[in-house]
Amino acid sequence: MKTLGEILSISVHFLKEKKCVRFRRDAEDLIAHVLKLKRLDLYAQFDRPVQEAELKILRALLKRAVKGEPVEYMIGEVAFYHCQLSVGPDVLIPRPETEILVDQACRMLCLADLQEKTAWDLCSGSGCIGIAVKKACPHLRVSLSDISGKALEIAAINAKRNDVQVELLQGDLLAPFAGRKTDIIFCNPPYIPSQEIFTLDPSVKDYEPREALDGGDDGLFFYRQLEKELPSYLNAKAKIFFEIGTGQGDLVLNLFHGRSWKNKRVEKDWAGHDRFFFLEFE
């Protein structure tokens, strides 16, 4: 019977040979999932024997990982900005880069009086942004919207899992908010140009929902729509936080060219790529 330490070494080597990008992290996550341990606890239990029934489950998961299936979908959850979130093929997997957006927003919002203030998380998917912000800023009234009913079902699970109260609305972008105005907008819309989706890593293009990726011919379809429609939904001095695609910074800046938009700025992710666009309404 092999020990946990031996199985970890074999699994890492197997995924590395198969050219899996995150070979060590994926091996750790899958083993921790099968053995019902925390990932860091693996290294404190190297001598633990691994049962044959556990190995059978692990082998099947490793084979799926080699084919490109995201480990997060296999495990069914992901950690995101002090939250533990359920995920599945009906929602995008929350990325670490999006935590930068949430962190910057929370740092800014914690300095403001949030009593009676509202925030909308458009294209919310798993609800990662809105739920994380609500957890960090409990006085803020947060609404999540998505065109996908299945995505909203997952968001509802995540809100309950993280013990936050949020409003859940189904519809395209701003349609569910007819007749209402808000103080804060979060939106991580589809922004991959249609023709580029086929060039993405198989773990993305073959497994994650295309409707959450496809931003139209140039990736800017949803930003154009929001630039036109947002003003009638915003209170004075409203703040907007967008995630954008690599190289889209100048393009989005040019889209939001009207006099109503103030304090516009593009910020980069850890890799130095355009990733976030922040602005305010007059």
VEXGU-520839 format. One record per residue (C-alpha): x, y, z; residue in one letter. Coordinates in nm, 4 decimals. Example, Ala and Ser with C-alpha at 12.3 -4.5 7.8 and 13.67 -1.06 7.14 Angstrom:
<sites>
{px:1.2300; py:-0.4500; pz:0.7800; type:A} .
{px:1.3670; py:-0.1060; pz:0.7140; type:S} .
</sites>
This chain:
<sites>
{px:0.0000; py:0.0000; pz:0.0000; type:M} .
{px:0.1456; py:0.3335; pz:-0.1054; type:K} .
{px:0.1694; py:0.6348; pz:0.1217; type:T} .
{px:0.0256; py:0.9784; pz:0.0582; type:L} .
{px:0.3768; py:1.1126; pz:-0.0048; type:G} .
{px:0.4409; py:0.8512; pz:-0.2719; type:E} .
{px:0.1047; py:0.9105; pz:-0.4394; type:I} .
{px:0.1641; py:1.2861; pz:-0.4438; type:L} .
{px:0.5042; py:1.2409; pz:-0.6076; type:S} .
{px:0.3654; py:0.9995; pz:-0.8680; type:I} .
{px:0.0676; py:1.2233; pz:-0.9453; type:S} .
{px:0.2782; py:1.5363; pz:-0.9871; type:V} .
{px:0.5175; py:1.3509; pz:-1.2178; type:H} .
{px:0.2272; py:1.2093; pz:-1.4217; type:F} .
{px:0.0627; py:1.5496; pz:-1.4784; type:L} .
{px:0.3986; py:1.7119; pz:-1.5530; type:K} .
{px:0.4767; py:1.4473; pz:-1.8166; type:E} .
{px:0.1380; py:1.5129; pz:-1.9753; type:K} .
{px:0.2278; py:1.8833; pz:-1.9907; type:K} .
{px:-0.0438; py:2.0034; pz:-1.7545; type:C} .
{px:0.0356; py:2.3674; pz:-1.6742; type:V} .
{px:-0.0457; py:2.3565; pz:-1.3027; type:R} .
{px:0.0764; py:2.0015; pz:-1.2525; type:F} .
{px:0.1687; py:2.0316; pz:-0.8824; type:R} .
{px:-0.1288; py:2.2407; pz:-0.7737; type:R} .
{px:-0.3736; py:2.0229; pz:-0.9677; type:D} .
{px:-0.2279; py:1.7053; pz:-0.8173; type:A} .
{px:-0.2477; py:1.8528; pz:-0.4683; type:E} .
{px:-0.6060; py:1.9711; pz:-0.5150; type:D} .
{px:-0.7270; py:1.6387; pz:-0.6513; type:L} .
{px:-0.5586; py:1.4323; pz:-0.3817; type:I} .
{px:-0.6873; py:1.6620; pz:-0.1089; type:A} .
{px:-1.0370; py:1.6317; pz:-0.2566; type:H} .
{px:-1.0270; py:1.2509; pz:-0.2684; type:V} .
{px:-0.8826; py:1.2173; pz:0.0826; type:L} .
{px:-1.1079; py:1.4926; pz:0.2226; type:K} .
{px:-0.8111; py:1.6930; pz:0.3482; type:L} .
{px:-0.7040; py:2.0532; pz:0.3175; type:K} .
{px:-0.4357; py:2.0943; pz:0.0530; type:R} .
{px:-0.1681; py:2.2118; pz:0.2971; type:L} .
{px:-0.2444; py:1.9190; pz:0.5287; type:D} .
{px:-0.1113; py:1.6800; pz:0.2655; type:L} .
{px:0.2448; py:1.7661; pz:0.3647; type:Y} .
{px:0.1815; py:1.6854; pz:0.7309; type:A} .
{px:0.0518; py:1.3360; pz:0.6514; type:Q} .
{px:0.3100; py:1.1952; pz:0.4095; type:F} .
{px:0.3085; py:0.8545; pz:0.5821; type:D} .
{px:-0.0682; py:0.8105; pz:0.5662; type:R} .
{px:-0.1589; py:0.4982; pz:0.3683; type:P} .
{px:-0.3845; py:0.5541; pz:0.0677; type:V} .
{px:-0.6553; py:0.2912; pz:0.0223; type:Q} .
{px:-0.7111; py:0.1203; pz:-0.3126; type:E} .
{px:-1.0655; py:0.2607; pz:-0.3328; type:A} .
{px:-0.9229; py:0.6125; pz:-0.2925; type:E} .
{px:-0.6592; py:0.5433; pz:-0.5583; type:L} .
{px:-0.9244; py:0.4293; pz:-0.8035; type:K} .
{px:-1.1110; py:0.7590; pz:-0.7673; type:I} .
{px:-0.7872; py:0.9584; pz:-0.7951; type:L} .
{px:-0.6744; py:0.7779; pz:-1.1108; type:R} .
{px:-1.0042; py:0.8589; pz:-1.2815; type:A} .
{px:-0.9752; py:1.2271; pz:-1.1879; type:L} .
{px:-0.6140; py:1.2480; pz:-1.3070; type:L} .
{px:-0.7163; py:1.1062; pz:-1.6453; type:K} .
{px:-0.9863; py:1.3731; pz:-1.6741; type:R} .
{px:-0.7331; py:1.6435; pz:-1.5839; type:A} .
{px:-0.4992; py:1.5241; pz:-1.8598; type:V} .
{px:-0.7823; py:1.5679; pz:-2.1115; type:K} .
{px:-0.8112; py:1.9318; pz:-2.0067; type:G} .
{px:-1.1140; py:1.9232; pz:-1.7776; type:E} .
{px:-1.0735; py:2.1985; pz:-1.5162; type:P} .
{px:-0.9905; py:2.0649; pz:-1.1717; type:V} .
{px:-1.2270; py:2.3228; pz:-1.0226; type:E} .
{px:-1.5206; py:2.1617; pz:-1.2028; type:Y} .
{px:-1.4150; py:1.8164; pz:-1.0890; type:M} .
{px:-1.3867; py:1.9306; pz:-0.7295; type:I} .
{px:-1.6927; py:2.1508; pz:-0.7588; type:G} .
{px:-1.5581; py:2.4502; pz:-0.5719; type:E} .
{px:-1.2963; py:2.7231; pz:-0.5647; type:V} .
{px:-1.1610; py:2.9697; pz:-0.3110; type:A} .
{px:-1.2147; py:3.3349; pz:-0.4032; type:F} .
{px:-1.1444; py:3.6462; pz:-0.1913; type:Y} .
{px:-1.2321; py:3.5049; pz:0.1537; type:H} .
{px:-1.5205; py:3.3046; pz:0.0055; type:C} .
{px:-1.5613; py:2.9380; pz:-0.0805; type:Q} .
{px:-1.7675; py:2.9108; pz:-0.3979; type:L} .
{px:-1.9424; py:2.6245; pz:-0.5721; type:S} .
{px:-1.8740; py:2.6068; pz:-0.9465; type:V} .
{px:-1.9836; py:2.3905; pz:-1.2375; type:G} .
{px:-1.9949; py:2.3948; pz:-1.6182; type:P} .
{px:-2.2792; py:2.6501; pz:-1.6169; type:D} .
{px:-2.0510; py:2.9269; pz:-1.4835; type:V} .
{px:-1.7014; py:3.0526; pz:-1.5498; type:L} .
{px:-1.4399; py:2.9551; pz:-1.2949; type:I} .
{px:-1.3560; py:3.2674; pz:-1.0895; type:P} .
{px:-1.0008; py:3.3786; pz:-1.1684; type:R} .
{px:-0.7424; py:3.5096; pz:-0.9218; type:P} .
{px:-0.7156; py:3.8240; pz:-1.1366; type:E} .
{px:-1.0772; py:3.9099; pz:-1.0583; type:T} .
{px:-0.9823; py:3.9179; pz:-0.6902; type:E} .
{px:-0.7764; py:4.2283; pz:-0.7738; type:I} .
{px:-1.0925; py:4.4042; pz:-0.8913; type:L} .
{px:-1.2805; py:4.3017; pz:-0.5757; type:V} .
{px:-0.9930; py:4.4041; pz:-0.3506; type:D} .
{px:-0.9562; py:4.7477; pz:-0.5092; type:Q} .
{px:-1.3308; py:4.8045; pz:-0.4968; type:A} .
{px:-1.3544; py:4.7013; pz:-0.1322; type:C} .
{px:-1.0623; py:4.9246; pz:-0.0354; type:R} .
{px:-1.2358; py:5.2174; pz:-0.2022; type:M} .
{px:-1.5815; py:5.1387; pz:-0.0678; type:L} .
{px:-1.4722; py:5.0849; pz:0.2909; type:C} .
{px:-1.3914; py:5.4564; pz:0.3050; type:L} .
{px:-1.7461; py:5.5534; pz:0.2038; type:A} .
{px:-2.0773; py:5.5622; pz:0.3881; type:D} .
{px:-2.2574; py:5.2621; pz:0.2433; type:L} .
{px:-2.5824; py:5.2960; pz:0.4351; type:Q} .
{px:-2.8688; py:5.2800; pz:0.1840; type:E} .
{px:-2.6211; py:5.2375; pz:-0.1041; type:K} .
{px:-2.6818; py:4.9722; pz:-0.3678; type:T} .
{px:-2.4530; py:4.7725; pz:-0.5947; type:A} .
{px:-2.5375; py:4.5580; pz:-0.8975; type:W} .
{px:-2.3197; py:4.2729; pz:-1.0186; type:D} .
{px:-2.4108; py:4.2303; pz:-1.3863; type:L} .
{px:-2.3235; py:3.9069; pz:-1.5711; type:C} .
{px:-2.2713; py:3.7679; pz:-1.2231; type:S} .
{px:-2.2166; py:3.4017; pz:-1.3113; type:G} .
{px:-2.1236; py:3.2216; pz:-0.9895; type:S} .
{px:-2.1812; py:3.5472; pz:-0.8020; type:G} .
{px:-1.8141; py:3.5700; pz:-0.7061; type:C} .
{px:-1.7841; py:3.9494; pz:-0.7300; type:I} .
{px:-2.1138; py:4.0499; pz:-0.5720; type:G} .
{px:-2.0954; py:3.7907; pz:-0.2941; type:I} .
{px:-1.7345; py:3.8753; pz:-0.2058; type:A} .
{px:-1.8150; py:4.2482; pz:-0.1983; type:V} .
{px:-2.1250; py:4.1907; pz:0.0152; type:K} .
{px:-1.9245; py:3.9790; pz:0.2580; type:K} .
{px:-1.6592; py:4.2512; pz:0.2876; type:A} .
{px:-1.9102; py:4.5398; pz:0.2953; type:C} .
{px:-2.2212; py:4.4050; pz:0.4740; type:P} .
{px:-2.4044; py:4.7416; pz:0.4793; type:H} .
{px:-2.4123; py:4.7510; pz:0.0986; type:L} .
{px:-2.7326; py:4.6233; pz:-0.0654; type:R} .
{px:-2.6165; py:4.3941; pz:-0.3446; type:V} .
{px:-2.8097; py:4.2552; pz:-0.6422; type:S} .
{px:-2.6807; py:3.9884; pz:-0.8810; type:L} .
{px:-2.8132; py:3.9490; pz:-1.2339; type:S} .
{px:-2.7421; py:3.7042; pz:-1.5123; type:D} .
{px:-2.9170; py:3.5911; pz:-1.8277; type:I} .
{px:-2.8625; py:3.2273; pz:-1.7263; type:S} .
{px:-3.1060; py:3.0747; pz:-1.4799; type:G} .
{px:-2.8623; py:2.7901; pz:-1.4130; type:K} .
{px:-2.5883; py:3.0396; pz:-1.3237; type:A} .
{px:-2.8248; py:3.2119; pz:-1.0803; type:L} .
{px:-2.8993; py:2.8774; pz:-0.9148; type:E} .
{px:-2.5279; py:2.8408; pz:-0.8451; type:I} .
{px:-2.5079; py:3.2030; pz:-0.7257; type:A} .
{px:-2.7927; py:3.1341; pz:-0.4830; type:A} .
{px:-2.6018; py:2.8357; pz:-0.3433; type:I} .
{px:-2.2919; py:3.0513; pz:-0.3041; type:N} .
{px:-2.4777; py:3.3316; pz:-0.1270; type:A} .
{px:-2.6156; py:3.0830; pz:0.1247; type:K} .
{px:-2.2805; py:2.9100; pz:0.1569; type:R} .
{px:-2.1128; py:3.2394; pz:0.2456; type:N} .
{px:-2.3982; py:3.3592; pz:0.4669; type:D} .
{px:-2.4837; py:3.6750; pz:0.2742; type:V} .
{px:-2.8175; py:3.8158; pz:0.1626; type:Q} .
{px:-2.8254; py:3.9288; pz:-0.2002; type:V} .
{px:-3.0990; py:3.9866; pz:-0.4554; type:E} .
{px:-3.0966; py:3.7514; pz:-0.7563; type:L} .
{px:-3.2476; py:3.8648; pz:-1.0877; type:L} .
{px:-3.2577; py:3.6927; pz:-1.4268; type:Q} .
{px:-3.2244; py:3.8908; pz:-1.7477; type:G} .
{px:-2.9874; py:4.0436; pz:-2.0006; type:D} .
{px:-2.7554; py:4.3077; pz:-1.8527; type:L} .
{px:-2.9718; py:4.5941; pz:-1.7188; type:L} .
{px:-3.3124; py:4.4593; pz:-1.8241; type:A} .
{px:-3.3984; py:4.3209; pz:-1.4768; type:P} .
{px:-3.3446; py:4.6665; pz:-1.3220; type:F} .
{px:-3.6017; py:4.8632; pz:-1.5223; type:A} .
{px:-3.7091; py:5.1762; pz:-1.3346; type:G} .
{px:-3.4287; py:5.1513; pz:-1.0783; type:R} .
{px:-3.0981; py:5.3285; pz:-1.0186; type:K} .
{px:-2.7847; py:5.2254; pz:-0.8369; type:T} .
{px:-2.4681; py:5.3676; pz:-0.6838; type:D} .
{px:-2.2196; py:5.0982; pz:-0.7874; type:I} .
{px:-2.1870; py:4.8703; pz:-1.0900; type:I} .
{px:-1.9681; py:4.5635; pz:-1.1156; type:F} .
{px:-1.9470; py:4.3812; pz:-1.4452; type:C} .
{px:-1.7203; py:4.1118; pz:-1.5817; type:N} .
{px:-1.8948; py:4.0575; pz:-1.9167; type:P} .
{px:-1.7963; py:3.8238; pz:-2.2000; type:P} .
{px:-1.5026; py:3.9984; pz:-2.3689; type:Y} .
{px:-1.3221; py:3.7411; pz:-2.5837; type:I} .
{px:-1.3516; py:3.8213; pz:-2.9584; type:P} .
{px:-1.5555; py:3.5456; pz:-3.1208; type:S} .
{px:-1.2779; py:3.4350; pz:-3.3554; type:Q} .
{px:-1.0289; py:3.4010; pz:-3.0686; type:E} .
{px:-1.2336; py:3.1558; pz:-2.8622; type:I} .
{px:-1.1044; py:2.8647; pz:-3.0702; type:F} .
{px:-0.7452; py:2.9616; pz:-2.9803; type:T} .
{px:-0.8041; py:2.9456; pz:-2.6049; type:L} .
{px:-0.6686; py:2.6688; pz:-2.3855; type:D} .
{px:-0.8813; py:2.3515; pz:-2.4168; type:P} .
{px:-0.9686; py:2.3737; pz:-2.0475; type:S} .
{px:-1.1498; py:2.6989; pz:-2.1304; type:V} .
{px:-1.2887; py:2.6598; pz:-2.4834; type:K} .
{px:-1.3982; py:2.2978; pz:-2.4386; type:D} .
{px:-1.5438; py:2.3201; pz:-2.0879; type:Y} .
{px:-1.6434; py:2.6705; pz:-1.9826; type:E} .
{px:-1.9744; py:2.8169; pz:-2.1088; type:P} .
{px:-1.9239; py:2.9917; pz:-2.4429; type:R} .
{px:-2.1996; py:3.2460; pz:-2.3730; type:E} .
{px:-1.9895; py:3.3700; pz:-2.0806; type:A} .
{px:-1.6823; py:3.4121; pz:-2.3034; type:L} .
{px:-1.8013; py:3.5458; pz:-2.6400; type:D} .
{px:-1.7860; py:3.9260; pz:-2.6566; type:G} .
{px:-1.8746; py:3.9567; pz:-3.0244; type:G} .
{px:-1.6543; py:4.0290; pz:-3.3246; type:D} .
{px:-1.4096; py:4.2529; pz:-3.1375; type:D} .
{px:-1.4908; py:4.1572; pz:-2.7784; type:G} .
{px:-1.6517; py:4.4957; pz:-2.7049; type:L} .
{px:-2.0195; py:4.4184; pz:-2.7699; type:F} .
{px:-2.1284; py:4.4385; pz:-2.4056; type:F} .
{px:-1.9231; py:4.7496; pz:-2.3259; type:Y} .
{px:-2.0884; py:4.9334; pz:-2.6157; type:R} .
{px:-2.4301; py:4.8361; pz:-2.4872; type:Q} .
{px:-2.3458; py:4.9421; pz:-2.1332; type:L} .
{px:-2.2032; py:5.2785; pz:-2.2434; type:E} .
{px:-2.5372; py:5.3589; pz:-2.4070; type:K} .
{px:-2.7695; py:5.2213; pz:-2.1424; type:E} .
{px:-2.5961; py:5.2761; pz:-1.8081; type:L} .
{px:-2.6583; py:5.6518; pz:-1.7584; type:P} .
{px:-3.0337; py:5.6128; pz:-1.7029; type:S} .
{px:-2.9655; py:5.3504; pz:-1.4332; type:Y} .
{px:-2.7055; py:5.5441; pz:-1.2334; type:L} .
{px:-2.7296; py:5.7775; pz:-0.9384; type:N} .
{px:-2.5040; py:6.0825; pz:-0.9324; type:A} .
{px:-2.1395; py:5.9982; pz:-0.8603; type:K} .
{px:-2.1996; py:5.6288; pz:-0.9245; type:A} .
{px:-1.8874; py:5.4143; pz:-0.9479; type:K} .
{px:-1.8345; py:5.1496; pz:-1.2160; type:I} .
{px:-1.5910; py:4.8587; pz:-1.1975; type:F} .
{px:-1.5314; py:4.6541; pz:-1.5144; type:F} .
{px:-1.3060; py:4.3636; pz:-1.5948; type:E} .
{px:-1.1736; py:4.3846; pz:-1.9527; type:I} .
{px:-0.9646; py:4.1763; pz:-2.1901; type:G} .
{px:-0.5941; py:4.1985; pz:-2.2620; type:T} .
{px:-0.5227; py:4.4948; pz:-2.4893; type:G} .
{px:-0.8715; py:4.6431; pz:-2.4562; type:Q} .
{px:-0.7775; py:4.9327; pz:-2.2284; type:G} .
{px:-0.7545; py:5.2100; pz:-2.4875; type:D} .
{px:-1.0535; py:5.0762; pz:-2.6784; type:L} .
{px:-1.2801; py:5.0830; pz:-2.3735; type:V} .
{px:-1.1471; py:5.4253; pz:-2.2721; type:L} .
{px:-1.2468; py:5.5554; pz:-2.6136; type:N} .
{px:-1.5913; py:5.3993; pz:-2.5879; type:L} .
{px:-1.6709; py:5.5840; pz:-2.2653; type:F} .
{px:-1.5846; py:5.9229; pz:-2.4134; type:H} .
{px:-1.8901; py:6.1263; pz:-2.3133; type:G} .
{px:-1.8787; py:6.4158; pz:-2.0684; type:R} .
{px:-2.0845; py:6.2179; pz:-1.8171; type:S} .
{px:-1.7935; py:5.9819; pz:-1.7473; type:W} .
{px:-1.5309; py:6.0986; pz:-1.4975; type:K} .
{px:-1.2089; py:5.9728; pz:-1.3414; type:N} .
{px:-1.1553; py:5.7015; pz:-1.5998; type:K} .
{px:-0.8587; py:5.4736; pz:-1.5563; type:R} .
{px:-0.7319; py:5.1390; pz:-1.6847; type:V} .
{px:-0.5339; py:4.9164; pz:-1.4505; type:E} .
{px:-0.3298; py:4.6057; pz:-1.5164; type:K} .
{px:-0.3209; py:4.2577; pz:-1.3657; type:D} .
{px:-0.0164; py:4.0858; pz:-1.2138; type:W} .
{px:0.1089; py:3.9932; pz:-1.5618; type:A} .
{px:0.1056; py:4.3579; pz:-1.6729; type:G} .
{px:-0.1954; py:4.3190; pz:-1.9039; type:H} .
{px:-0.4911; py:4.5551; pz:-1.9288; type:D} .
{px:-0.7524; py:4.3949; pz:-1.7037; type:R} .
{px:-0.9642; py:4.6523; pz:-1.5214; type:F} .
{px:-1.1472; py:4.9708; pz:-1.6125; type:F} .
{px:-1.2774; py:5.2034; pz:-1.3420; type:F} .
{px:-1.4827; py:5.5172; pz:-1.3929; type:L} .
{px:-1.7461; py:5.7386; pz:-1.2294; type:E} .
{px:-2.0710; py:5.8925; pz:-1.3471; type:F} .
{px:-2.1090; py:6.2700; pz:-1.3180; type:E} .
</sites>
